[in-house]
């Protein structure tokens, strides 16, 4: 990802607002054409994100309620699939 990428700009805006831990998921290898494959990949990437979040909850002492997933377009679907696998997830936007 390049520094002028919207994901970096979003991360920077969040960090200016408060002291957050921000994870940016670069799944560009999996969200391209063909579209049908990209949509199928949202479930897989969502499961991987959920696995990381659940690890941070179980091993790192984080709380599910403290997580806020932000996604746009297929990224929103990916966030939704991650949310299905994390009990009491705080928020999805």
Secondary structure by P-SEA (a helix, b strand, c coil): cccccaaaaaaaaaaaacccbbbbbccccccccaaaaaaaaaaaaaaaaaaaaaaaaaccccccccbbbbbcaaaaaaaaaaaaacccccccc
